[in-house]
Amino acid sequence: MSALDVAAMPARIEAWLGSQGTPARVATYELIAGGFSRVLAKEVLQRPGGGTETHVMRADHPPELATLASDRSAEHRLLAALSAASTLPVPGVRWFVEDEAWFGSKALFIKYVPSRT
């Protein structure tokens, strides 16, 4: 299992959200450019009863495709600290999934900020 598996990831995300008591349907899941060293995917979630949320999932490549080693746990701590400090504009982390069994690596779900590279 890898975040690169576009066909499988919507069901995996839905299952994880359900396990957290926050059910949603993944309306779209698409890999996006901008993170050569990490897998980046934009997903749009539809909530029961209406409403949508858009996030960017940030995860590691499978070991055979990895170009460098870094740590999603450390990245999560840094982004959380920067968000709390409010001195730098950083998109907030919505969820951090430490259990690699869900997505093939630790994963961050970051609030989507429309922009261009």
TIDRENPA-646961 format. One line per field, with one value per residue: residue number from 0; x, y, z of N, C-alpha, C in turn. Coordinates in nm, 3 decimals. Layout:
pos (NUM/...)
n.px (X/...)
n.py (Y/...)
n.pz (Z/...)
ca.px (X/...)
ca.py (Y/...)
ca.pz (Z/...)
c.px (X/...)
c.py (Y/...)
c.pz (Z/...)
END
This chain:
pos (0/1/2/3/4/5/6/7/8/9/10/11/12/13/14/15/16/17/18/19/20/21/22/23/24/25/26/27/28/29/30/31/32/33/34/35/36/37/38/39/40/41/42/43/44/45/46/47/48/49/50/51/52/53/54/55/56/57/58/59/60/61/62/63/64/65/66/67/68/69/70/71/72/73/74/75/76/77/78/79/80/81/82/83/84/85/86/87/88/89/90/91/92/93/94/95/96/97/98/99/100/101/102/103/104/105/106/107/108/109/110/111/112/113/114/115/116)
n.px (0.085/0.053/0.065/0.075/-0.097/-0.351/-0.602/-0.667/-0.648/-0.872/-1.067/-0.912/-0.862/-1.126/-1.190/-1.007/-1.091/-1.351/-1.280/-1.196/-1.420/-1.513/-1.679/-1.666/-1.690/-1.459/-1.442/-1.270/-0.936/-0.621/-0.294/-0.053/0.171/0.482/0.612/0.871/1.026/0.841/0.523/0.250/-0.089/-0.403/-0.712/-1.064/-1.314/-1.640/-1.882/-2.120/-2.453/-2.386/-2.154/-1.807/-1.457/-1.123/-0.804/-0.446/-0.266/0.027/0.285/0.527/0.727/0.725/0.983/1.159/1.142/1.216/1.386/1.516/1.563/1.331/1.123/0.795/0.676/0.836/0.799/0.526/0.523/0.669/0.508/0.275/0.371/0.447/0.199/0.064/0.214/0.152/0.303/0.407/0.269/0.132/-0.016/-0.256/-0.230/-0.459/-0.503/-0.288/-0.147/-0.005/0.021/0.156/0.035/-0.205/-0.162/0.076/0.288/0.371/0.142/0.046/-0.233/-0.304/-0.445/-0.588/-0.461/-0.546/-0.335/-0.056/0.223)
n.py (-0.119/0.218/0.576/0.651/0.491/0.553/0.445/0.290/0.454/0.636/0.465/0.372/0.609/0.681/0.462/0.501/0.754/0.682/0.508/0.690/0.814/1.016/1.023/1.035/1.082/1.024/1.237/1.317/1.221/1.305/1.294/1.548/1.799/1.933/1.836/1.678/1.510/1.389/1.221/1.390/1.455/1.574/1.585/1.581/1.588/1.474/1.546/1.367/1.466/1.699/1.957/2.017/1.937/2.023/1.884/1.840/1.554/1.437/1.223/0.952/0.825/0.485/0.269/0.182/0.388/0.615/0.923/1.061/1.059/1.151/1.278/1.234/1.263/1.453/1.663/1.706/1.794/2.034/2.185/2.206/2.356/2.594/2.676/2.724/2.934/3.144/3.329/3.286/3.232/2.932/2.641/2.469/2.157/1.907/1.637/1.386/1.087/0.834/0.561/0.344/0.138/0.216/0.384/0.313/0.462/0.708/0.981/1.311/1.521/1.810/2.134/2.255/2.510/2.722/2.789/2.865/2.704)
n.pz (0.000/-0.084/-0.088/-0.346/-0.485/-0.655/-0.714/-0.490/-0.265/-0.198/-0.070/0.144/0.286/0.350/0.516/0.726/0.822/0.906/1.114/1.296/1.375/1.214/0.963/0.606/0.251/-0.004/-0.254/-0.458/-0.539/-0.609/-0.738/-0.691/-0.816/-0.692/-0.470/-0.481/-0.316/-0.151/-0.148/-0.269/-0.248/-0.347/-0.191/-0.192/0.039/0.106/0.334/0.540/0.498/0.375/0.274/0.220/0.243/0.173/0.140/0.155/0.124/0.264/0.229/0.258/-0.012/-0.140/-0.010/-0.220/-0.402/-0.274/-0.234/-0.038/0.317/0.560/0.826/0.906/1.157/1.290/1.113/1.149/1.419/1.390/1.207/1.362/1.580/1.448/1.349/1.589/1.691/1.527/1.386/1.140/0.821/0.778/0.639/0.830/1.007/0.962/1.020/1.159/1.079/1.230/1.223/1.007/0.870/0.756/0.526/0.413/0.496/0.745/0.759/0.675/0.682/0.543/0.558/0.264/0.061/-0.182/-0.453/-0.668/-0.814)
ca.px (0.000/0.128/-0.016/0.077/-0.201/-0.466/-0.726/-0.695/-0.643/-1.000/-1.126/-0.826/-0.888/-1.261/-1.184/-0.938/-1.181/-1.455/-1.223/-1.177/-1.551/-1.536/-1.706/-1.672/-1.664/-1.355/-1.498/-1.157/-0.801/-0.532/-0.156/-0.022/0.314/0.532/0.684/0.950/1.076/0.726/0.400/0.148/-0.216/-0.515/-0.838/-1.185/-1.401/-1.780/-1.934/-2.262/-2.540/-2.339/-2.028/-1.683/-1.327/-1.014/-0.676/-0.333/-0.204/0.172/0.333/0.654/0.730/0.770/1.131/1.233/1.132/1.254/1.506/1.583/1.493/1.284/1.037/0.663/0.648/0.905/0.730/0.400/0.553/0.710/0.391/0.186/0.431/0.438/0.058/0.030/0.285/0.082/0.392/0.431/0.150/0.148/-0.144/-0.267/-0.244/-0.593/-0.481/-0.159/-0.168/0.125/0.018/0.193/-0.048/-0.316/-0.128/0.209/0.383/0.303/0.083/-0.012/-0.340/-0.285/-0.550/-0.555/-0.458/-0.534/-0.219/0.011/0.365)
ca.py (0.000/0.343/0.693/0.661/0.404/0.643/0.368/0.234/0.550/0.687/0.370/0.370/0.733/0.668/0.366/0.565/0.855/0.611/0.455/0.804/0.871/1.132/0.966/1.120/1.015/1.090/1.270/1.313/1.199/1.320/1.330/1.684/1.832/2.028/1.773/1.570/1.417/1.330/1.207/1.490/1.428/1.661/1.512/1.653/1.503/1.514/1.507/1.328/1.581/1.815/2.020/1.955/1.982/1.989/1.870/1.781/1.444/1.436/1.093/0.908/0.730/0.352/0.270/0.166/0.512/0.727/0.997/1.105/1.021/1.258/1.224/1.297/1.300/1.580/1.763/1.736/1.877/2.166/2.256/2.236/2.467/2.715/2.717/2.776/3.060/3.243/3.432/3.252/3.172/2.792/2.569/2.386/2.013/1.860/1.507/1.319/0.943/0.776/0.418/0.325/0.035/0.276/0.445/0.271/0.547/0.811/1.076/1.437/1.581/1.953/2.215/2.298/2.653/2.741/2.867/2.808/2.681)
ca.pz (0.000/-0.095/-0.123/-0.492/-0.539/-0.670/-0.714/-0.358/-0.155/-0.146/0.026/0.264/0.360/0.407/0.627/0.838/0.878/0.979/1.239/1.386/1.405/1.129/0.832/0.488/0.125/-0.082/-0.385/-0.551/-0.486/-0.724/-0.709/-0.736/-0.827/-0.594/-0.361/-0.540/-0.215/-0.082/-0.224/-0.238/-0.315/-0.307/-0.181/-0.153/0.120/0.119/0.465/0.541/0.519/0.298/0.310/0.171/0.294/0.082/0.209/0.085/0.199/0.246/0.278/0.200/-0.123/-0.099/0.007/-0.345/-0.479/-0.188/-0.273/0.084/0.440/0.648/0.932/0.914/1.297/1.315/1.031/1.218/1.537/1.343/1.155/1.475/1.656/1.367/1.347/1.721/1.712/1.445/1.333/1.001/0.761/0.734/0.643/0.948/0.993/1.002/1.084/1.146/1.091/1.262/1.193/0.867/0.808/0.682/0.398/0.372/0.567/0.824/0.665/0.721/0.603/0.565/0.497/0.128/0.036/-0.327/-0.493/-0.783/-0.788)
c.px (0.089/0.032/-0.016/-0.035/-0.334/-0.598/-0.765/-0.709/-0.778/-1.063/-1.045/-0.852/-1.026/-1.262/-1.116/-1.028/-1.292/-1.405/-1.201/-1.309/-1.582/-1.565/-1.713/-1.649/-1.558/-1.412/-1.389/-1.027/-0.709/-0.392/-0.130/0.129/0.354/0.612/0.763/0.992/0.965/0.613/0.304/0.023/-0.323/-0.640/-0.948/-1.275/-1.541/-1.831/-2.079/-2.347/-2.494/-2.209/-1.908/-1.564/-1.222/-0.884/-0.569/-0.276/-0.057/0.224/0.465/0.631/0.761/0.924/1.209/1.230/1.180/1.384/1.582/1.499/1.454/1.175/0.906/0.629/0.712/0.838/0.598/0.424/0.589/0.590/0.294/0.241/0.422/0.295/0.018/0.095/0.220/0.173/0.427/0.304/0.181/0.011/-0.146/-0.278/-0.382/-0.582/-0.338/-0.184/-0.032/0.135/0.039/0.108/-0.161/-0.277/0.011/0.320/0.303/0.251/0.029/-0.124/-0.340/-0.399/-0.502/-0.564/-0.443/-0.417/-0.166/0.159/0.448)
c.py (0.123/0.455/0.717/0.582/0.480/0.567/0.322/0.339/0.606/0.594/0.364/0.494/0.726/0.574/0.429/0.670/0.790/0.557/0.565/0.870/0.996/1.086/1.072/1.032/1.094/1.112/1.267/1.290/1.206/1.357/1.468/1.704/1.924/1.965/1.654/1.466/1.345/1.311/1.315/1.456/1.521/1.574/1.604/1.554/1.561/1.458/1.461/1.451/1.707/1.871/1.943/2.013/1.940/1.989/1.826/1.673/1.443/1.307/1.059/0.820/0.591/0.351/0.261/0.292/0.634/0.791/1.051/1.062/1.146/1.198/1.301/1.337/1.435/1.692/1.804/1.826/2.020/2.246/2.294/2.354/2.598/2.767/2.781/2.913/3.174/3.352/3.408/3.192/3.032/2.727/2.474/2.238/1.974/1.729/1.461/1.171/0.878/0.628/0.395/0.220/0.095/0.317/0.408/0.353/0.638/0.915/1.198/1.476/1.729/2.028/2.266/2.450/2.671/2.832/2.811/2.798/2.791)
c.pz (0.000/-0.131/-0.274/-0.558/-0.546/-0.664/-0.573/-0.247/-0.110/-0.043/0.154/0.350/0.426/0.526/0.748/0.904/0.959/1.112/1.342/1.426/1.325/0.986/0.723/0.366/0.051/-0.222/-0.492/-0.474/-0.606/-0.677/-0.765/-0.737/-0.713/-0.482/-0.411/-0.436/-0.140/-0.181/-0.176/-0.316/-0.259/-0.302/-0.134/-0.083/0.121/0.252/0.454/0.570/0.448/0.351/0.256/0.243/0.193/0.160/0.112/0.178/0.164/0.310/0.211/0.078/-0.067/-0.095/-0.125/-0.433/-0.400/-0.235/-0.153/0.203/0.516/0.736/0.939/1.057/1.330/1.236/1.097/1.338/1.496/1.293/1.266/1.556/1.579/1.361/1.479/1.746/1.635/1.389/1.186/0.942/0.708/0.736/0.762/0.916/1.046/1.076/1.062/1.173/1.109/1.226/1.044/0.795/0.724/0.541/0.348/0.430/0.659/0.724/0.738/0.627/0.640/0.496/0.362/0.119/-0.115/-0.360/-0.623/-0.752/-0.851)
END
